């Protein structure tokens, strides 16, 4: 008869590695999620931020002056 190989982890050290791997995967997932959200915020927030900074400058321009190419 052929011998079978057990796929179960033996001892606590293997369990610790599984927990570490799970923690690393969780960290990667949260990092990826955070970067995706940051990209969306930067994409949709950049132009309004520039307009707000321009409106708060001295002298105070009107919105039409900020948006015109002149």
N, C-alpha and C positions, 0 to 999 in steps of 0.2 A: 504494500500500500504506500501511496505517496504521502509524504508528511505535509501537513497544512501549516501555513504561516499565519500567525495571529496578528491582526492589524490593530489590536488594542494597545494603548500606551500603558507601560508598566511603571509604577512608582510615581512620586509626586513631581519629579524633575520634568517629566514629559508634560504633565499637566501645567506646570509653570510655563513651559515653552508655548503651549497652546494659548494660555492667558496672555503672554507677552505678544504673541502673534496677533491675537484678537485686539489688543490695545493698539498695536501698530496699525492694523487695518482700520480701526476706528479713527485714529489720528489722521490717517491719510484721507479717509472719507470726509471728515470735518474740514480738513485743509482744502480739499478740492471744492467742497460746498462753499467755503468762505471766499475762495478765489473767484468762483463763478459769480457769486453775489457782488463782489467788489467790481468785477468787470461790468456788470449791468449798471451798477450805481455810477461808475465812472463814465460809461457810455451815455447815459441819459442825463447826467448831472453836470457835465463839463460846460456846455454852452450856457445853461442858466446861471452857473456860477460866474462865468465871465461877464454876463450881462449884469448880474447883481454887483459885482466888483466895479464895473464901469459906471453904474448908476450911483454908487457911493463915492465916486471920485470927485475931485474938486476941479473945475466947476461942474455943477450937476447938469448933465445932459438929459434931454428927453429920450424916451424909449425909441422914438423914430430916428433920432440922431445916432443912437447906438447901432441900430439895425441897418441903416443905410450904408452903402459902400463908400461914400464920399469921405 
